[in-house]
Amino acid sequence: MRTAILSSLVSALLIAAVSPTQAQTAGDPALLVHGHYCGLGSRAPLPPVDALDAACARHDACTPPDGLPPRWCNRRLFREADLISRDPRQSDELRNAAGFIAFGASLLPYDPAPPTVAVVRGVRHEPQAIGRRPSAAYYEY
């Protein structure tokens, strides 16, 4: 329930933040806030327009098509957007957009239990030859 409310809030904020100069064309199904990748959907395979758009593209790349991104993916977007929002070399407009994206990234839902790969240490036994001791070698499989 709380995730649905936060998701609705972020969606409403994204809709309210779209300015005519940054909005997508009328025929585009994506709801973008900045560039080609920041917002709901994307304009792939177009290249990112700046560092913030590249951060959003990386977030899109680590998000599965039919699921939620892992927590590290949202944290990376937050960290990258936050750094851009604090960079005095960037324009005020880009810094404000980056601050908004960073805030939104902190509220995005994530997959609480992404699939993990376990590394198991095992013992490999070689066939015992007559008159030889069995040897064991540790390896990962």
DSSP file (Angstrom, degrees, kcal/mol; ACC not computed):
  #  RESIDUE AA STRUCTURE BP1 BP2  ACC     N-H-->O    O-->H-N    N-H-->O    O-->H-N    TCO  KAPPA ALPHA  PHI   PSI    X-CA   Y-CA   Z-CA
    1    1 A M     >        0   0    0      0, 0.0     4,-2.0     0, 0.0     5,-0.2   0.000 360.0 360.0 360.0 -47.3    0.0    0.0    0.0
    2    2 A R  H  >  +     0   0    0      1,-0.2     4,-2.5     2,-0.2     5,-0.2   0.888 360.0  52.4 -64.3 -38.9    2.7    2.4    1.0
    3    3 A T  H  > S+     0   0    0      1,-0.2     4,-2.6     2,-0.2    -1,-0.2   0.895 108.3  51.0 -63.1 -40.3    4.7    1.6   -2.2
    4    4 A A  H  > S+     0   0    0      2,-0.2     4,-2.2     1,-0.2    -1,-0.2   0.886 110.8  48.6 -64.9 -38.9    1.6    2.3   -4.3
    5    5 A I  H  X S+     0   0    0     -4,-2.0     4,-2.4     2,-0.2    -2,-0.2   0.927 113.1  46.6 -67.3 -44.8    1.1    5.7   -2.7
    6    6 A L  H  X S+     0   0    0     -4,-2.5     4,-2.7     2,-0.2    -2,-0.2   0.906 112.3  50.8 -63.6 -41.3    4.8    6.6   -3.1
    7    7 A S  H  X S+     0   0    0     -4,-2.6     4,-2.3     1,-0.2    -1,-0.2   0.906 111.2  48.2 -62.8 -41.7    4.7    5.5   -6.8
    8    8 A S  H  X S+     0   0    0     -4,-2.2     4,-2.4     2,-0.2    -1,-0.2   0.890 111.5  50.6 -64.6 -39.7    1.5    7.5   -7.4
    9    9 A L  H  X S+     0   0    0     -4,-2.4     4,-2.5     2,-0.2    -2,-0.2   0.927 110.9  47.6 -64.2 -45.7    3.1   10.6   -5.7
   10   10 A V  H  X S+     0   0    0     -4,-2.7     4,-2.5     2,-0.2    -2,-0.2   0.911 112.0  50.7 -62.5 -42.2    6.3   10.3   -7.8
   11   11 A S  H  X S+     0   0    0     -4,-2.3     4,-2.2     1,-0.2    -2,-0.2   0.916 110.8  48.7 -61.5 -43.2    4.2    9.9  -11.0
   12   12 A A  H  X S+     0   0    0     -4,-2.4     4,-2.2     2,-0.2    -2,-0.2   0.899 111.8  49.2 -64.1 -40.6    2.2   13.0  -10.1
   13   13 A L  H  X S+     0   0    0     -4,-2.5     4,-1.6     2,-0.2    -2,-0.2   0.899 110.1  51.4 -64.8 -40.1    5.3   15.0   -9.4
   14   14 A L  H  X S+     0   0    0     -4,-2.5     4,-0.6     1,-0.2    -2,-0.2   0.907 110.3  48.7 -63.1 -41.2    6.8   13.9  -12.7
   15   15 A I  H >< S+     0   0    0     -4,-2.2     3,-0.8     1,-0.2    -2,-0.2   0.912 112.1  48.9 -64.0 -42.9    3.7   14.9  -14.6
   16   16 A A  H 3< S+     0   0    0     -4,-2.2    -1,-0.2     1,-0.2    -2,-0.2   0.778 108.1  55.4 -68.8 -26.1    3.7   18.3  -12.9
   17   17 A A  H 3< S+     0   0    0     -4,-1.6     2,-0.4    -5,-0.1    -1,-0.2   0.567  77.0 111.1 -86.9  -8.5    7.4   18.9  -13.6
   18   18 A V    <<  -     0   0    0     -3,-0.8    15,-0.1    -4,-0.6    16,-0.1  -0.527  51.5-163.3 -72.1 120.5    7.2   18.5  -17.4
   19   19 A S    >>  -     0   0    0     -2,-0.4     4,-1.5    14,-0.3     3,-1.0  -0.703  30.7-112.1 -98.9 157.7    7.8   21.8  -19.1
   20   20 A P  T 34 S+     0   0    0      0, 0.0    -1,-0.1     0, 0.0    -2,-0.0   0.824 116.5  54.2 -58.9 -32.1    6.9   22.4  -22.8
   21   21 A T  T 34 S+     0   0    0      1,-0.2    -3,-0.0    -3,-0.0     0, 0.0   0.768 117.2  36.1 -74.8 -23.2   10.6   22.7  -23.8
   22   22 A Q  T <4 S+     0   0    0     -3,-1.0    -1,-0.2     2,-0.1    10,-0.1   0.524  93.9 109.6-103.6  -8.2   11.4   19.3  -22.2
   23   23 A A     <  -     0   0    0     -4,-1.5    10,-0.1     1,-0.1     3,-0.1  -0.300  69.1-115.0 -71.8 153.4    8.2   17.5  -23.1
   24   24 A Q        -     0   0    0      8,-0.2    -1,-0.1     6,-0.2    -2,-0.1  -0.264  42.3 -79.8 -78.9 171.2    8.2   14.8  -25.6
   25   25 A T    >   -     0   0    0      1,-0.1     3,-1.5    -2,-0.0    -1,-0.2  -0.259  44.5-105.8 -69.2 162.4    6.3   14.9  -28.9
   26   26 A A  T 3  S+     0   0    0      1,-0.3    -1,-0.1    -3,-0.1    -2,-0.1   0.800 118.4  51.9 -62.7 -30.9    2.6   14.2  -28.9
   27   27 A G  T 3  S+     0   0    0      2,-0.0    -1,-0.3     0, 0.0    -2,-0.0   0.502  86.3 101.7 -85.3  -2.5    2.9   10.8  -30.5
   28   28 A D    <   -     0   0    0     -3,-1.5    -4,-0.1     1,-0.1    15,-0.1  -0.707  59.5-156.1 -87.0 125.7    5.5    9.6  -28.0
   29   29 A P        +     0   0    0      0, 0.0    -1,-0.1     0, 0.0     2,-0.1   0.640  64.9  98.4 -76.1 -12.2    4.1    7.3  -25.3
   30   30 A A        -     0   0    0     12,-0.2     2,-0.7     1,-0.1    11,-0.2  -0.447  66.6-144.3 -77.0 148.3    6.9    8.1  -22.8
   31   31 A L  E     -A   40   0A   0      9,-3.0     9,-2.6    -2,-0.1     2,-0.3  -0.854  31.4-178.2-110.5  92.3    6.4   10.6  -20.0
   32   32 A L  E     -A   39   0A   0     -2,-0.7     7,-0.3     7,-0.3    -8,-0.2  -0.718  28.1-174.5-101.6 143.2    9.8   12.3  -19.8
   33   33 A V  E    S+     0   0A   0      5,-3.5   -14,-0.3     1,-0.4     2,-0.3   0.738  78.5   9.1 -98.5 -34.4   10.9   15.0  -17.5
   34   34 A H  E >> S-A   38   0A   0      4,-1.6     4,-1.7   -16,-0.1     3,-0.6  -0.982 111.8 -31.5-152.0 134.1   14.4   15.5  -19.0
   35   35 A G  T 34 S-     0   0    0     -2,-0.3    -3,-0.1     1,-0.2    -1,-0.0  -0.172  99.7 -47.0  62.7-146.3   16.2   14.4  -22.1
   36   36 A H  T 34 S+     0   0    0     11,-0.1     7,-2.1     1,-0.1    -1,-0.2   0.522 133.5  29.0-101.3  -9.2   15.5   11.0  -23.6
   37   37 A Y  T <4 S+     0   0    0     -3,-0.6     2,-0.8     5,-0.2    -2,-0.2   0.561  85.5 100.0-131.3 -13.9   15.6    8.8  -20.5
   38   38 A C  E  < S+A   34   0A   0     -4,-1.7    -5,-3.5     2,-0.1    -4,-1.6  -0.709  81.1  20.5 -88.2 109.5   14.5   10.7  -17.4
   39   39 A G  E    S-A   32   0A   0     -2,-0.8     2,-0.7    -7,-0.3    -7,-0.3  -0.920 112.6 -22.0 135.7-160.4   10.9    9.9  -16.5
   40   40 A L  E    S-A   31   0A   0     -9,-2.6    -9,-3.0    -2,-0.3     2,-0.1  -0.766 116.3  -8.4 -88.4 117.2    8.5    7.1  -17.4
   41   41 A G  S    S-     0   0    0     -2,-0.7     2,-0.3   -11,-0.2    -2,-0.1  -0.464  77.5-122.4  92.7-169.7    9.6    5.3  -20.5
   42   42 A S        -     0   0    0     -2,-0.1    -5,-0.2     2,-0.1   -12,-0.2  -0.968  14.1-120.9-162.0 172.8   12.4    6.4  -22.9
   43   43 A R    >   -     0   0    0     -7,-2.1     3,-2.1    -2,-0.3    -6,-0.1  -0.206  54.7-163.8-114.4  38.8   13.3    7.3  -26.4
   44   44 A A  T 3   +     0   0    0      1,-0.3    -2,-0.1    -8,-0.2    -7,-0.0  -0.336  63.8  34.9 -58.7 143.3   15.8    4.6  -26.9
   45   45 A P  T 3  S+     0   0    0      0, 0.0    -1,-0.3     0, 0.0    -9,-0.0  -0.857  92.5 105.2 -97.8  22.6   18.0    4.2  -28.9
   46   46 A L  S <  S-     0   0    0     -3,-2.1    -3,-0.1   -10,-0.1     3,-0.1  -0.328  78.2-106.4 -62.1 147.0   18.6    7.9  -29.0
   47   47 A P        -     0   0    0      0, 0.0    -1,-0.1     0, 0.0   -11,-0.1  -0.393  39.2 -94.0 -73.7 153.3   21.8    9.0  -27.2
   48   48 A P        -     0   0    0      0, 0.0     3,-0.1     0, 0.0   -13,-0.1  -0.337  26.2-141.2 -62.4 147.9   21.6   10.8  -23.8
   49   49 A V  S    S-     0   0    0      1,-0.1     2,-0.3    -3,-0.1   -14,-0.1   0.703  73.3 -15.2 -86.9 -20.6   21.6   14.6  -24.1
   50   50 A D  S  > S-     0   0    0      1,-0.0     4,-2.1     0, 0.0     5,-0.2  -0.914  86.1 -70.8-163.9-173.0   23.8   15.2  -21.0
   51   51 A A  H  > S+     0   0    0     -2,-0.3     4,-2.0     1,-0.2     5,-0.1   0.867 126.8  51.1 -64.3 -37.9   25.2   13.6  -17.8
   52   52 A L  H  > S+     0   0    0      2,-0.2     4,-2.1     1,-0.2    -1,-0.2   0.924 110.6  48.4 -65.7 -43.8   21.8   13.5  -16.1
   53   53 A D  H  > S+     0   0    0      1,-0.2     4,-2.1     2,-0.2    -2,-0.2   0.866 109.6  53.6 -64.1 -36.0   20.2   11.8  -19.1
   54   54 A A  H  X S+     0   0    0     -4,-2.1     4,-2.2     2,-0.2    -1,-0.2   0.886 107.0  51.6 -65.3 -38.6   23.1    9.3  -19.2
   55   55 A A  H  X S+     0   0    0     -4,-2.0     4,-1.8     1,-0.2    -2,-0.2   0.904 110.6  48.3 -63.6 -40.7   22.5    8.5  -15.5
   56   56 A C  H  X S+     0   0    0     -4,-2.1     4,-2.5     2,-0.2    -2,-0.2   0.874 108.9  53.7 -66.7 -36.5   18.8    7.9  -16.2
   57   57 A A  H  X S+     0   0    0     -4,-2.1     4,-2.1     2,-0.2    -2,-0.2   0.900 107.7  50.3 -64.5 -40.4   19.7    5.7  -19.2
   58   58 A R  H  X S+     0   0    0     -4,-2.2     4,-1.4     2,-0.2    -1,-0.2   0.881 109.9  51.1 -64.6 -36.7   21.9    3.6  -16.9
   59   59 A H  H  < S+     0   0    0     -4,-1.8     4,-0.3     1,-0.2     3,-0.3   0.921 109.3  49.9 -65.4 -42.9   19.0    3.3  -14.5
   60   60 A D  H >< S+     0   0    0     -4,-2.5     3,-1.0     1,-0.2    -2,-0.2   0.881 107.7  55.6 -60.4 -37.2   16.8    2.1  -17.3
   61   61 A A  H 3< S+     0   0    0     -4,-2.1    -1,-0.2     1,-0.2    -2,-0.2   0.808 109.0  45.3 -68.7 -29.7   19.4   -0.4  -18.3
   62   62 A C  T 3< S+     0   0    0     -4,-1.4    -1,-0.2    -3,-0.3    -2,-0.2   0.354  95.1  92.3 -96.3   7.5   19.4   -2.1  -14.9
   63   63 A T  S <  S-     0   0    0     -3,-1.0     5,-0.1    -4,-0.3    -4,-0.0  -0.894  78.9-127.2-100.7 122.1   15.7   -2.1  -14.6
   64   64 A P    >   -     0   0    0      0, 0.0     3,-1.3     0, 0.0    -2,-0.1  -0.345  19.7-120.3 -65.6 149.6   14.0   -5.3  -15.8
   65   65 A P  T 3  S+     0   0    0      0, 0.0    -2,-0.0     0, 0.0    -5,-0.0   0.829 108.5  30.3 -61.5 -32.9   11.2   -4.8  -18.4
   66   66 A D  T 3  S+     0   0    0      2,-0.1     2,-0.3     0, 0.0    -3,-0.0  -0.098 120.8  38.4-118.9  35.3    8.5   -6.5  -16.2
   67   67 A G  S <  S-     0   0    0     -3,-1.3    44,-0.0    44,-0.0     0, 0.0  -0.910  86.1 -70.7-161.8-172.1    9.7   -5.7  -12.7
   68   68 A L        -     0   0    0     -2,-0.3    42,-0.1    -5,-0.1    -2,-0.1  -0.657  48.8-109.8 -93.7 150.0   11.3   -3.4  -10.2
   69   69 A P        -     0   0    0      0, 0.0    42,-2.7     0, 0.0    -6,-0.2  -0.374  39.4 -98.0 -72.7 157.9   14.9   -2.4  -10.3
   70   70 A P  B >>  -b  111   0B   0      0, 0.0     4,-1.4     0, 0.0     3,-0.7  -0.343  36.4-107.7 -68.9 161.1   17.2   -3.7   -7.6
   71   71 A R  H 3> S+     0   0    0     40,-0.6     4,-2.4     1,-0.2     5,-0.2   0.870 117.8  58.5 -60.2 -39.1   17.9   -1.3   -4.7
   72   72 A W  H 3> S+     0   0    0      1,-0.2     4,-2.3     2,-0.2    -1,-0.2   0.835 101.8  56.5 -61.9 -31.4   21.5   -0.6   -5.9
   73   73 A C  H <> S+     0   0    0     -3,-0.7     4,-1.9     2,-0.2    -1,-0.2   0.926 109.5  43.7 -66.7 -45.4   20.2    0.6   -9.2
   74   74 A N  H  X S+     0   0    0     -4,-1.4     4,-2.4     2,-0.2    -2,-0.2   0.887 113.3  52.2 -65.9 -39.0   18.0    3.2   -7.6
   75   75 A R  H  X S+     0   0    0     -4,-2.4     4,-2.8     2,-0.2    -2,-0.2   0.886 107.3  52.2 -65.4 -38.0   20.8    4.2   -5.2
   76   76 A R  H  X S+     0   0    0     -4,-2.3     4,-2.8     2,-0.2     5,-0.2   0.930 109.9  48.6 -64.5 -43.8   23.2    4.7   -8.1
   77   77 A L  H  X S+     0   0    0     -4,-1.9     4,-2.6     1,-0.2     5,-0.3   0.928 112.5  49.2 -60.6 -44.2   20.7    7.0   -9.9
   78   78 A F  H  X S+     0   0    0     -4,-2.4     4,-2.6     1,-0.2    -2,-0.2   0.944 113.0  46.7 -58.5 -48.4   20.2    9.0   -6.7
   79   79 A R  H  X S+     0   0    0     -4,-2.8     4,-2.1     2,-0.2    -2,-0.2   0.923 115.3  44.8 -62.3 -46.3   24.0    9.3   -6.2
   80   80 A E  H  X S+     0   0    0     -4,-2.8     4,-1.9     2,-0.2    -1,-0.2   0.919 116.1  45.6 -67.2 -43.3   24.7   10.3   -9.8
   81   81 A A  H  X S+     0   0    0     -4,-2.6     4,-2.3    -5,-0.2    -1,-0.2   0.888 111.7  53.0 -66.6 -38.2   21.8   12.8  -10.0
   82   82 A D  H  X S+     0   0    0     -4,-2.6     4,-1.0    -5,-0.3    -1,-0.2   0.900 107.9  50.7 -63.9 -40.5   22.7   14.3   -6.6
   83   83 A L  H >< S+     0   0    0     -4,-2.1     3,-0.5     1,-0.2     4,-0.4   0.908 111.0  48.5 -63.3 -41.3   26.3   14.9   -7.7
   84   84 A I  H >< S+     0   0    0     -4,-1.9     3,-1.2     1,-0.2    -2,-0.2   0.892 107.1  56.3 -65.4 -38.8   25.1   16.6  -10.8
   85   85 A S  H 3< S+     0   0    0     -4,-2.3    -1,-0.2     1,-0.2    -2,-0.2   0.733 110.8  44.8 -66.5 -20.6   22.7   18.8   -8.7
   86   86 A R  T << S+     0   0    0     -4,-1.0    -1,-0.2    -3,-0.5    -2,-0.2   0.414  85.5 109.1-101.2  -0.1   25.7   20.0   -6.6
   87   87 A D    X   -     0   0    0     -3,-1.2     3,-1.6    -4,-0.4     8,-0.1  -0.685  53.6-160.8 -83.1 111.7   28.0   20.7   -9.5
   88   88 A P  T 3  S+     0   0    0      0, 0.0    -1,-0.2     0, 0.0     4,-0.1   0.674  86.7  68.3 -67.6 -14.7   28.5   24.4   -9.9
   89   89 A R  T 3  S+     0   0    0      2,-0.1     2,-0.2    -3,-0.0    -2,-0.0   0.681  87.6  83.9 -75.6 -16.6   29.7   24.0  -13.5
   90   90 A Q  S <  S-     0   0    0     -3,-1.6     0, 0.0    -6,-0.2     0, 0.0  -0.490  91.3 -97.9 -85.9 156.8   26.2   22.8  -14.6
   91   91 A S     >  -     0   0    0     -2,-0.2     4,-2.6     1,-0.1     5,-0.2  -0.283  30.5-114.7 -67.8 157.8   23.4   25.2  -15.5
   92   92 A D  H  > S+     0   0    0      1,-0.2     4,-2.6     2,-0.2     5,-0.2   0.892 117.0  54.4 -60.4 -39.5   20.8   26.1  -12.9
   93   93 A E  H  > S+     0   0    0      2,-0.2     4,-2.1     1,-0.2    -1,-0.2   0.918 111.1  43.9 -62.3 -43.9   18.2   24.3  -15.0
   94   94 A L  H  > S+     0   0    0      2,-0.2     4,-2.7     1,-0.2    -2,-0.2   0.904 113.2  51.3 -68.6 -40.7   20.2   21.1  -15.2
   95   95 A R  H  X S+     0   0    0     -4,-2.6     4,-2.2     2,-0.2    -2,-0.2   0.896 111.0  48.5 -63.5 -39.7   21.0   21.2  -11.5
   96   96 A N  H  X S+     0   0    0     -4,-2.6     4,-2.0     2,-0.2    -1,-0.2   0.917 112.3  48.1 -65.7 -42.6   17.4   21.7  -10.6
   97   97 A A  H  X S+     0   0    0     -4,-2.1     4,-2.5     1,-0.2    -2,-0.2   0.906 111.5  50.9 -63.3 -40.9   16.3   18.8  -12.8
   98   98 A A  H  X S+     0   0    0     -4,-2.7     4,-2.7     1,-0.2    -2,-0.2   0.888 108.7  51.3 -65.4 -38.9   19.0   16.7  -11.3
   99   99 A G  H  X S+     0   0    0     -4,-2.2     4,-2.2     2,-0.2    -1,-0.2   0.894 111.0  48.6 -63.3 -39.2   17.9   17.5   -7.8
  100  100 A F  H  X S+     0   0    0     -4,-2.0     4,-2.6     2,-0.2    -2,-0.2   0.914 112.4  47.6 -66.5 -43.2   14.3   16.6   -8.7
  101  101 A I  H  X S+     0   0    0     -4,-2.5     4,-2.7     2,-0.2    -2,-0.2   0.902 111.1  51.8 -64.9 -40.9   15.5   13.3  -10.2
  102  102 A A  H  X S+     0   0    0     -4,-2.7     4,-1.5     2,-0.2    -2,-0.2   0.924 110.8  47.9 -61.3 -44.1   17.6   12.5   -7.1
  103  103 A F  H  X S+     0   0    0     -4,-2.2     4,-0.6     1,-0.2     3,-0.3   0.937 113.3  47.8 -61.4 -46.7   14.6   13.2   -4.9
  104  104 A G  H >X S+     0   0    0     -4,-2.6     3,-1.0     1,-0.2     4,-0.9   0.883 107.9  55.4 -62.0 -38.8   12.4   11.0   -7.1
  105  105 A A  H 3< S+     0   0    0     -4,-2.7     3,-0.4     1,-0.3    -1,-0.2   0.829 101.3  58.3 -64.6 -31.0   15.0    8.2   -7.1
  106  106 A S  H 3< S+     0   0    0     -4,-1.5    -1,-0.3    -3,-0.3    -2,-0.2   0.710 111.3  42.7 -71.3 -17.7   15.0    8.2   -3.3
  107  107 A L  H << S+     0   0    0     -3,-1.0    -1,-0.2    -4,-0.6    -2,-0.2   0.532  85.7 116.7-102.7  -8.8   11.3    7.4   -3.4
  108  108 A L     <  -     0   0    0     -4,-0.9     2,-0.1    -3,-0.4   -34,-0.1  -0.325  67.8-118.2 -64.3 138.5   11.3    4.8   -6.2
  109  109 A P        -     0   0    0      0, 0.0     2,-0.3     0, 0.0    -1,-0.1  -0.409  34.3-166.2 -70.7 155.1   10.1    1.3   -5.2
  110  110 A Y        -     0   0    0    -42,-0.1   -39,-0.1    -2,-0.1   -42,-0.0  -0.930  32.8 -89.4-139.5 162.6   12.7   -1.5   -5.7
  111  111 A D  B     -b   70   0B   0    -42,-2.7   -40,-0.6    -2,-0.3   -44,-0.0  -0.633  34.3-155.9 -72.8 115.4   12.8   -5.2   -5.7
  112  112 A P  S    S+     0   0    0      0, 0.0    -1,-0.2     0, 0.0   -41,-0.0   0.760  86.2  30.1 -69.5 -22.7   13.3   -6.2   -2.1
  113  113 A A  S    S-     0   0    0     -3,-0.0     3,-0.1   -43,-0.0    -2,-0.0  -0.602  77.4-174.4-136.5  75.2   14.8   -9.6   -2.9
  114  114 A P        -     0   0    0      0, 0.0     2,-0.0     0, 0.0    -4,-0.0  -0.329  43.2 -86.2 -65.9 154.3   16.6   -9.5   -6.3
  115  115 A P        -     0   0    0      0, 0.0     2,-0.3     0, 0.0    -2,-0.0  -0.344  49.5-158.4 -62.0 139.6   17.9  -12.8   -7.5
  116  116 A T        -     0   0    0     -3,-0.1     2,-0.5    -2,-0.0    -3,-0.0  -0.860  12.8-135.6-119.3 155.5   21.4  -13.6   -6.1
  117  117 A V        -     0   0    0     -2,-0.3     2,-0.4     2,-0.0     0, 0.0  -0.951  20.6-148.8-110.8 123.3   24.1  -16.0   -7.4
  118  118 A A        -     0   0    0     -2,-0.5     2,-0.6     2,-0.0    -2,-0.0  -0.753   1.6-148.3 -94.6 136.8   25.7  -18.1   -4.7
  119  119 A V        -     0   0    0     -2,-0.4     2,-0.5    21,-0.0    21,-0.0  -0.923  18.5-164.2-101.9 121.1   29.3  -19.1   -5.0
  120  120 A V        -     0   0    0     -2,-0.6    21,-1.4     0, 0.0     2,-0.6  -0.890  12.5-142.1-110.7 132.3   29.8  -22.5   -3.3
  121  121 A R  E     +C  140   0C   0     -2,-0.5     2,-0.2    19,-0.2    19,-0.2  -0.821  31.5 172.8 -92.8 127.6   33.2  -23.9   -2.4
  122  122 A G  E     -C  139   0C   0     17,-1.6    17,-1.0    -2,-0.6     2,-0.5  -0.709  32.2-113.2-126.5 177.2   33.3  -27.6   -3.0
  123  123 A V  E     -C  138   0C   0     -2,-0.2     2,-0.6    15,-0.2    15,-0.2  -0.966  22.0-153.0-116.7 126.7   35.9  -30.4   -3.0
  124  124 A R  E     -C  137   0C   0     13,-1.7    13,-1.3    -2,-0.5     2,-0.5  -0.875   9.1-159.7-101.2 124.7   36.8  -32.1   -6.2
  125  125 A H  E     -C  136   0C   0     -2,-0.6    11,-0.2    11,-0.2     3,-0.1  -0.896   7.5-145.0-105.3 128.2   38.0  -35.6   -5.8
  126  126 A E        -     0   0    0      9,-1.2     9,-0.1    -2,-0.5     3,-0.0  -0.571  38.4 -86.2 -84.3 153.2   40.1  -37.2   -8.5
  127  127 A P        -     0   0    0      0, 0.0     2,-0.5     0, 0.0    -1,-0.1  -0.352  50.0-114.7 -58.3 136.8   39.6  -40.8   -9.3
  128  128 A Q        -     0   0    0      6,-0.1     2,-0.2    -3,-0.1     5,-0.1  -0.618  27.0-151.7 -81.6 123.0   41.9  -42.8   -7.0
  129  129 A A    >   -     0   0    0     -2,-0.5     3,-2.1     4,-0.2     2,-0.2  -0.615  35.6 -87.3 -88.2 154.1   44.6  -44.7   -8.8
  130  130 A I  T 3  S+     0   0    0      1,-0.3    -1,-0.1    -2,-0.2     3,-0.1  -0.406 114.5  11.3 -62.9 128.3   46.0  -47.8   -7.3
  131  131 A G  T 3  S+     0   0    0      1,-0.3     2,-0.4    -2,-0.2    -1,-0.3   0.473 107.7 104.8  84.3   2.9   48.8  -47.0   -4.9
  132  132 A R    <   -     0   0    0     -3,-2.1    -1,-0.3     3,-0.0     3,-0.0  -0.887  69.9-119.8-116.4 148.6   48.1  -43.3   -4.8
  133  133 A R        -     0   0    0     -2,-0.4     2,-0.2    -3,-0.1    -4,-0.2  -0.524  37.3-103.4 -76.6 149.4   46.4  -41.2   -2.2
  134  134 A P        -     0   0    0      0, 0.0     2,-0.4     0, 0.0    -1,-0.1  -0.540  37.3-149.5 -71.1 141.0   43.3  -39.3   -3.1
  135  135 A S        -     0   0    0     -2,-0.2    -9,-1.2    -9,-0.1     2,-0.4  -0.862   6.1-156.9-111.4 149.2   43.9  -35.6   -3.7
  136  136 A A  E     -C  125   0C   0     -2,-0.4     2,-0.4   -11,-0.2   -11,-0.2  -0.985   6.6-171.2-125.3 134.0   41.5  -32.8   -3.1
  137  137 A A  E     -C  124   0C   0    -13,-1.3   -13,-1.7    -2,-0.4     2,-0.4  -0.983  19.6-132.2-124.3 136.2   41.6  -29.4   -4.7
  138  138 A Y  E     +C  123   0C   0     -2,-0.4     2,-0.3   -15,-0.2   -15,-0.2  -0.694  38.6 152.9 -86.9 138.0   39.4  -26.5   -3.7
  139  139 A Y  E     -C  122   0C   0    -17,-1.0   -17,-1.6    -2,-0.4     2,-0.4  -0.967  41.5-108.5-154.6 165.2   37.7  -24.6   -6.5
  140  140 A E  E      C  121   0C   0     -2,-0.3   -19,-0.2   -19,-0.2   -21,-0.0  -0.853 360.0 360.0-102.8 136.9   34.6  -22.6   -7.2
  141  141 A Y              0   0    0    -21,-1.4    -1,-0.1    -2,-0.4   -20,-0.1   0.311 360.0 360.0-142.1 360.0   31.7  -23.9   -9.2
